[in-house]
Amino acid sequence: MHQHSIASGSFLGDTREYRKYLASQGLIITPNIKHRQYLDIYLQQHPIETRALCVDKLGWHGDRYVLHNRTLGKNADEMTVYQSDSINSNALSQRGTVVQWRDEICKLIAEQSRLVFSICCAFAGQLLEPLGYDGGGFHMLGSSSIGKSIAMFLGASVWGKPTVIVRTWRQTDNALEVQLESITIAFYC
């Protein structure tokens, strides 16, 4: 069984977009136009048994912390659904366990101040809101081969695959604005 969140507005007007999304997730949809209309009708008229709070940003929403695939914290039993049109909405991922990450990465870098600092920054950003603090940023400056890029990729590894999460500043202003809005788990603390 697969569960996907689709905004109710997707069923109004041109419904190709939601069918395209469902097809990309593995649903086989008939090429027959009339039969596709039956799918539209079925989804629009199907009774809603469970309601959910829909959010478009990851992170804190009251007492809940919303991840791309689950919700943590108080009221976590009340369904919260993350919906985003961002291309980075699936940037978060998990590979291995916390124990493996601690033993195979953290213990190895314990004496490397830049690397420890990057991990601290990756976690600190998520603590700012509940503590009532504003964020900021750090600029690691230095000659090549001192570990700046490794530190950045290591900090990103806290949340997922670094090659998906890390972005460069060599983009247009508009592209950067979209990136910073869509990935609230930036390298800020």
C-alpha positions in Angstrom: 0.0 0.0 0.0 1.3 3.5 -0.9 0.1 6.7 0.7 0.6 10.0 -1.1 -0.5 13.5 -0.3 -2.2 15.4 -3.1 -3.7 18.9 -2.6 -7.4 19.0 -3.2 -6.9 21.8 -5.7 -5.1 19.3 -8.0 -8.5 17.8 -8.8 -9.9 21.0 -10.2 -9.4 22.2 -13.8 -6.7 20.3 -15.7 -6.1 17.1 -13.8 -3.1 15.9 -15.8 -0.6 17.0 -13.1 -1.9 14.8 -10.3 -2.2 11.8 -12.7 1.4 12.5 -13.9 2.5 12.5 -10.3 0.7 9.3 -9.5 2.1 7.6 -12.6 5.6 8.7 -11.5 5.0 6.9 -8.2 4.0 3.7 -9.9 0.3 3.9 -10.5 -0.7 2.4 -13.9 -3.2 4.7 -15.5 -5.2 3.7 -18.5 -4.6 5.6 -21.8 -8.4 5.6 -22.4 -9.5 9.2 -21.8 -13.0 8.3 -20.7 -11.6 5.8 -18.1 -9.2 8.5 -16.8 -12.2 10.6 -16.1 -13.6 7.8 -13.9 -10.4 8.1 -11.8 -10.9 11.8 -11.5 -14.5 11.3 -10.4 -13.6 8.5 -8.0 -10.9 10.5 -6.2 -13.1 13.7 -6.0 -16.1 11.8 -4.6 -14.3 9.3 -2.3 -15.4 10.0 1.3 -12.7 11.5 3.5 -12.3 9.5 6.7 -9.2 11.1 8.1 -8.3 14.7 8.0 -4.7 16.0 8.3 -2.8 19.2 8.9 -1.0 20.0 5.6 2.3 21.9 5.9 4.6 23.1 3.1 7.8 23.5 5.1 9.9 21.0 7.1 10.7 21.7 10.7 8.7 23.0 13.7 4.9 23.5 13.5 3.9 24.2 17.1 4.9 21.3 19.2 5.4 19.0 16.2 8.6 18.6 14.2 7.7 17.6 10.6 10.1 15.5 8.5 9.5 14.6 4.9 8.1 11.2 5.9 6.9 11.5 9.5 6.0 13.8 12.4 7.7 13.8 15.8 6.6 15.4 19.1 3.4 16.3 20.8 0.3 15.6 18.8 2.3 13.3 16.6 -0.6 11.0 16.6 -2.7 13.6 14.8 -1.8 13.2 11.1 0.4 15.9 9.6 1.2 15.8 5.9 4.2 17.5 4.3 3.3 18.8 0.8 5.8 20.7 -1.3 6.2 21.5 -5.0 9.9 22.1 -4.4 12.4 19.9 -6.3 14.2 19.4 -3.0 11.2 18.0 -1.1 12.8 14.6 -1.0 16.3 15.8 -0.1 16.2 14.2 3.3 17.0 10.6 3.5 18.3 7.9 5.9 20.9 5.3 5.4 22.0 3.2 8.3 21.3 3.8 12.0 22.2 6.5 14.5 24.5 4.0 16.2 26.4 3.3 13.0 26.7 7.0 12.2 28.0 7.6 15.7 30.5 4.7 15.6 31.6 5.0 12.0 31.8 8.7 11.6 31.5 10.7 14.8 34.1 8.7 16.7 36.6 9.1 13.8 36.3 12.9 13.7 36.1 13.6 17.4 39.5 15.3 17.3 38.8 17.4 14.2 37.4 20.7 15.3 36.2 21.9 11.9 34.3 18.7 11.3 32.8 18.6 14.8 31.8 22.2 14.3 30.0 21.4 11.1 27.9 18.6 12.7 27.1 21.0 15.6 25.8 23.6 13.1 23.7 21.0 11.3 21.9 20.2 14.5 21.8 23.7 16.0 19.7 25.2 13.3 16.7 23.0 14.3 17.0 24.1 18.0 16.8 27.8 17.3 13.0 28.1 17.1 12.1 26.2 20.3 14.8 28.2 22.1 13.6 31.5 20.7 16.9 32.5 19.0 17.6 34.0 15.6 19.9 32.2 13.2 23.0 33.3 11.5 25.7 31.8 9.5 29.4 31.0 9.4 31.9 31.5 6.6 34.7 29.0 6.7 37.7 30.8 5.1 41.1 29.4 4.4 43.4 28.0 1.8 42.6 24.9 -0.1 42.9 21.4 1.4 42.1 22.4 5.0 38.8 20.6 5.1 36.2 23.3 4.3 34.3 21.2 1.7 34.6 18.0 3.8 33.1 19.9 6.7 30.2 21.1 4.6 29.5 17.7 3.2 29.8 16.1 6.7 27.3 18.7 8.1 24.9 17.9 5.3 25.2 14.1 6.0 23.3 14.7 9.2 20.1 15.2 7.2 20.7 13.1 4.0 22.8 12.5 1.0 25.3 15.5 0.9 25.4 15.6 -2.9 21.7 16.3 -3.0 21.6 18.8 -0.1 24.7 20.9 -0.7 24.3 23.8 -3.0 26.8 26.3 -4.4 26.5 30.1 -4.3 27.1 30.2 -8.1 23.4 30.6 -8.9 21.0 33.4 -9.7 19.4 35.3 -6.8 16.0 33.8 -7.6 17.4 30.2 -7.7 19.1 30.8 -4.3 15.9 32.2 -2.8 14.0 29.0 -3.8 16.8 26.8 -2.5 16.8 28.5 0.9 13.1 28.4 1.2 12.8 24.8 0.3 15.7 23.5 2.5 15.2 25.0 5.9 17.9 22.6 7.1 20.6 24.8 5.6 24.1 25.1 7.1 23.0 27.8 9.5 23.1 28.1 13.2 
